[in-house]
Amino acid sequence: MSLLPYIITEPATAKIPLLVDSPHSGRIYPADFAYSCPLPLLRQTEDAYVDELVRGASKAGATIITAEFPRSYIDVNRSEDDIDPAVLAEDWPFSLNPSERTLQGLGLVRRLCKSNVPVYSAPLSVGEVTRRIEKYYRPYHGAISNTMARHAGMFGESYLINAHSMPGQSFEATDGQARRLRHADFILGDRDGTSCDVSFTRRSQHILQDMGYSVALNDPYKGQEIARRYGQPANGRHVMQLEINRQLYMNEQTLEKTDGFAKLQNNLTLFFNFIAEDLAAVSPDRMAAE
């Protein structure tokens, strides 16, 4: 049986114009993924269990889309031309536009695992990358596009919460010395107000802060391709990226859930319920018609 690119879960209750997607939590590795690095190391690149953490959004009335394939195979949060030429065995037939992160090995098709360990023992053919785009990347984006269009048609607007997890800390070089920085519990990204109505981002921030969490805005994560492509606030299309600190719920090395998982999952369900109430209040007549 071939691997489906995604799972779409329709809401258990009345629909609201909200889609929640988890593009990086996929953990089914396709048979043609000929990686050469250790699998436990490669799996650390996953946004592990984010699909489970956001499951309660369906009960609140949201549609959920989750990727089945891993981000290390192909990353749907990168543009199609964001390819590192070094990962290819031959010239790409179209123009490329690799970002700085991609040239560091973290592009549409990942060249490096963690700690500068190569993912592959040899470069990939154009055909291999093209198949991944056609079989996984484009269907995933098609599901997002179709769902947001359907919501916009039903409610006049559409909201997408693009859910991810992030390392618990990062390192910053200052005066030649590395300094360890712990990330906030959540980072909300709206590309500096260009991908989402700022009031929606601020409301999300306040809900999480009222639960006792620390929340940062757009620093260091603003939102990538999904937010850039689908966030059009002037047209009623809003995308907010939600980054969750992994230290809240898991061991980052072993990928084992910690005791904090259940609490976080419950709180995120409450978060989505609050968001659902807000969205239902905006257009009660449209909601009642459904």
C-alpha positions as CSV (number, residue, x, y, z in Angstrom):
1,M,0.0,0.0,0.0
2,S,1.4,3.4,-1.0
3,L,1.9,6.1,1.7
4,L,-0.8,8.8,1.6
5,P,0.8,12.3,1.7
6,Y,-1.5,13.6,4.5
7,I,-4.5,12.8,6.7
8,I,-7.4,15.3,6.8
9,T,-9.7,15.3,9.8
10,E,-13.0,17.1,9.5
11,P,-14.5,18.6,12.7
12,A,-16.6,16.7,15.1
13,T,-18.8,19.7,15.7
14,A,-20.1,22.6,13.7
15,K,-17.5,24.0,11.3
16,I,-15.7,27.2,11.9
17,P,-13.4,28.9,9.4
18,L,-10.3,27.4,11.0
19,L,-7.7,25.0,9.6
20,V,-4.9,23.6,11.7
21,D,-2.0,21.9,9.9
22,S,1.1,20.0,11.1
23,P,3.5,19.7,8.1
24,H,6.5,18.4,10.0
25,S,5.2,15.7,12.4
26,G,5.1,12.9,9.8
27,R,6.9,9.8,10.9
28,I,6.3,7.2,8.2
29,Y,9.5,6.9,6.1
30,P,8.8,6.1,2.4
31,A,10.5,3.0,1.1
32,D,12.4,5.0,-1.5
33,F,14.0,7.3,1.2
34,A,17.5,6.0,0.8
35,Y,19.0,7.9,3.8
36,S,22.5,6.9,5.1
37,C,22.5,8.7,8.4
38,P,21.4,7.0,11.6
39,L,17.6,6.9,11.8
40,P,17.4,8.1,15.5
41,L,19.4,11.2,14.5
42,L,17.2,11.8,11.4
43,R,14.1,11.4,13.5
44,Q,15.2,14.3,15.7
45,T,14.4,16.6,12.8
46,E,10.7,15.7,13.1
47,D,8.2,18.0,14.9
48,A,7.4,14.9,16.9
49,Y,3.8,14.5,18.2
50,V,2.6,17.9,17.1
51,D,-0.2,16.1,15.2
52,E,-1.3,14.6,18.6
53,L,-1.0,17.9,20.5
54,V,-3.4,19.7,18.1
55,R,-5.9,16.8,17.9
56,G,-8.4,18.7,20.1
57,A,-8.8,21.4,17.4
58,S,-11.2,19.0,15.6
59,K,-13.5,18.9,18.6
60,A,-13.6,22.7,18.6
61,G,-14.8,22.7,15.0
62,A,-11.5,23.1,13.1
63,T,-10.3,21.0,10.1
64,I,-6.9,19.4,10.7
65,I,-4.3,18.4,8.0
66,T,-1.3,16.4,9.1
67,A,1.6,15.2,6.9
68,E,2.3,11.5,7.0
69,F,5.8,11.7,5.4
70,P,8.8,13.3,7.3
71,R,10.1,16.7,6.6
72,S,13.6,15.3,6.0
73,Y,12.2,13.6,2.9
74,I,10.6,16.7,1.5
75,D,9.7,19.9,3.4
76,V,6.4,21.4,2.4
77,N,7.2,24.6,4.3
78,R,9.8,25.5,1.7
79,S,9.1,26.8,-1.8
80,E,9.6,24.4,-4.8
81,D,12.6,26.3,-6.0
82,D,14.3,26.4,-2.6
83,I,16.7,23.6,-3.5
84,D,20.3,23.3,-2.5
85,P,22.2,22.5,-5.7
86,A,24.7,20.4,-3.7
87,V,21.9,17.8,-3.0
88,L,21.5,17.2,-6.7
89,A,23.5,14.8,-8.9
90,E,22.6,16.9,-12.0
91,D,21.4,20.3,-13.0
92,W,17.9,21.2,-12.1
93,P,15.9,22.0,-15.2
94,F,14.4,25.2,-13.8
95,S,15.9,28.2,-12.0
96,L,16.7,27.7,-8.3
97,N,16.3,30.2,-5.5
98,P,18.0,28.7,-2.4
99,S,17.7,30.5,0.9
100,E,20.5,30.9,3.3
101,R,19.1,28.1,5.4
102,T,18.9,25.9,2.4
103,L,22.6,26.5,1.5
104,Q,23.3,25.3,5.1
105,G,21.7,22.0,4.1
106,L,18.1,22.5,5.3
107,G,16.1,23.2,2.1
108,L,13.2,21.6,0.3
109,V,15.1,18.4,0.3
110,R,17.4,18.2,3.3
111,R,21.1,17.6,2.6
112,L,22.3,17.5,6.2
113,C,20.9,15.8,9.2
114,K,21.8,17.2,12.6
115,S,25.4,18.0,13.6
116,N,26.5,18.3,10.0
117,V,25.9,14.7,9.3
118,P,24.9,14.1,5.6
119,V,21.5,12.6,5.0
120,Y,22.6,10.8,1.9
121,S,25.7,9.0,0.8
122,A,25.3,10.4,-2.8
123,P,23.4,13.2,-4.4
124,L,19.9,12.7,-5.7
125,S,18.7,12.6,-9.3
126,V,16.3,15.2,-10.6
127,G,13.8,12.4,-11.1
128,E,13.9,11.5,-7.4
129,V,13.2,15.0,-6.2
130,T,10.5,15.6,-8.9
131,R,8.7,12.5,-7.7
132,R,8.6,13.7,-4.1
133,I,7.3,17.1,-5.3
134,E,4.5,15.5,-7.3
135,K,3.5,12.8,-4.9
136,Y,3.8,14.5,-1.6
137,Y,4.5,18.3,-1.8
138,R,1.8,19.4,-4.2
139,P,-1.0,17.2,-2.8
140,Y,-0.3,18.6,0.7
141,H,-0.4,22.1,-0.6
142,G,-3.5,21.3,-2.6
143,A,-5.3,20.1,0.6
144,I,-4.4,23.4,2.3
145,S,-5.5,25.5,-0.6
146,N,-8.8,23.7,-1.1
147,T,-9.7,23.8,2.5
148,M,-9.0,27.5,2.9
149,A,-11.0,28.2,-0.3
150,R,-13.9,26.1,1.1
151,H,-13.9,28.0,4.4
152,A,-13.7,31.3,2.6
153,G,-16.6,30.4,0.5
154,M,-18.7,29.3,3.5
155,F,-17.7,32.0,6.0
156,G,-16.2,34.9,3.9
157,E,-12.8,34.3,5.6
158,S,-10.4,31.6,6.5
159,Y,-7.8,31.1,9.2
160,L,-4.9,28.7,9.3
161,I,-2.8,27.9,12.4
162,N,0.4,26.3,11.0
163,A,1.7,24.2,13.9
164,H,5.3,23.3,14.6
165,S,7.7,22.4,17.4
166,M,11.0,24.0,18.1
167,P,14.2,23.2,20.1
168,G,14.0,24.2,23.7
169,Q,17.1,26.4,23.3
170,S,19.4,27.9,20.8
171,F,22.9,29.3,20.9
172,E,23.9,32.9,20.1
173,A,27.4,34.1,19.4
174,T,28.3,37.3,21.2
175,D,31.8,38.7,21.3
176,G,33.2,35.4,20.2
177,Q,31.4,33.4,22.9
178,A,28.4,31.2,22.5
179,R,25.5,32.0,24.8
180,R,22.7,29.6,25.5
181,L,19.2,31.0,25.1
182,R,16.0,29.2,26.1
183,H,13.1,29.8,23.8
184,A,9.8,31.0,25.0
185,D,7.1,28.3,25.5
186,F,5.4,29.4,22.3
187,I,6.5,31.6,19.4
188,L,3.7,33.0,17.2
189,G,4.7,34.1,13.7
190,D,2.7,36.2,11.4
191,R,5.5,37.5,9.2
192,D,5.4,40.8,11.1
193,G,1.7,41.2,10.6
194,T,1.7,40.5,6.9
195,S,0.3,37.0,6.9
196,C,-2.5,37.3,9.5
197,D,-4.7,39.9,11.1
198,V,-2.6,41.2,14.0
199,S,-5.6,41.1,16.4
200,F,-5.9,37.3,15.8
201,T,-2.2,36.9,16.7
202,R,-2.5,39.1,19.8
203,R,-5.6,37.3,20.9
204,S,-3.8,33.9,20.6
205,Q,-0.9,35.4,22.6
206,H,-3.1,36.5,25.4
207,I,-5.0,33.2,25.6
208,L,-1.7,31.3,26.0
209,Q,-0.3,33.8,28.5
210,D,-3.4,33.6,30.6
211,M,-2.6,29.9,30.8
212,G,0.8,30.7,32.3
213,Y,2.9,30.3,29.2
214,S,5.6,32.6,27.9
215,V,4.9,33.8,24.4
216,A,7.2,35.6,21.9
217,L,6.1,37.1,18.6
218,N,8.0,36.7,15.3
219,D,11.4,36.1,17.0
220,P,13.2,34.1,15.9
221,Y,10.4,32.3,13.8
222,K,8.2,34.5,11.6
223,G,6.6,31.9,9.4
224,Q,7.9,30.3,6.2
225,E,6.4,29.2,2.9
226,I,3.0,28.2,4.1
227,A,2.5,31.5,5.9
228,R,3.9,33.4,2.9
229,R,1.9,31.6,0.3
230,Y,-1.5,31.5,2.0
231,G,-1.5,34.5,4.3
232,Q,-3.4,37.3,2.5
233,P,-5.2,39.3,5.3
234,A,-6.5,41.8,2.8
235,N,-8.4,39.0,1.1
236,G,-9.6,37.4,4.3
237,R,-7.0,34.6,4.4
238,H,-5.0,34.5,7.6
239,V,-2.1,32.3,8.5
240,M,-0.4,32.3,11.9
241,Q,2.6,30.0,12.7
242,L,2.5,28.3,16.1
243,E,5.9,27.1,17.4
244,I,5.8,24.9,20.5
245,N,8.8,24.5,22.8
246,R,9.7,20.8,22.8
247,Q,10.9,20.9,26.4
248,L,7.2,21.3,27.4
249,Y,6.4,17.8,26.4
250,M,9.2,15.6,25.3
251,N,12.9,14.5,25.6
252,E,14.5,16.1,22.6
253,Q,17.2,13.4,22.2
254,T,15.1,10.2,22.8
255,L,11.8,11.6,21.5
256,E,10.0,10.2,24.5
257,K,7.0,12.0,25.8
258,T,7.4,13.5,29.3
259,D,4.8,14.0,32.0
260,G,4.1,17.4,30.5
261,F,2.6,16.0,27.3
262,A,-1.0,15.5,28.7
263,K,-1.2,18.9,30.3
264,L,0.0,20.6,27.2
265,Q,-2.4,18.7,25.0
266,N,-5.3,19.6,27.2
267,N,-4.3,23.2,27.3
268,L,-4.0,23.4,23.5
269,T,-7.5,21.9,23.3
270,L,-8.7,24.7,25.5
271,F,-6.8,27.2,23.3
272,F,-8.6,26.0,20.2
273,N,-11.9,26.2,22.0
274,F,-11.3,29.8,22.9
275,I,-10.3,30.5,19.3
276,A,-13.4,28.7,18.0
277,E,-15.6,30.8,20.2
278,D,-14.0,34.0,18.9
279,L,-14.5,33.0,15.3
280,A,-18.1,31.8,15.8
281,A,-18.9,35.2,17.4
282,V,-17.6,37.0,14.3
283,S,-20.1,35.5,11.9
284,P,-22.9,33.9,14.0
285,D,-25.4,34.0,11.1
286,R,-23.1,32.1,8.8
287,M,-22.4,29.6,11.5
288,A,-26.1,29.0,12.2
289,A,-26.7,28.5,8.5
290,E,-24.3,25.5,8.6
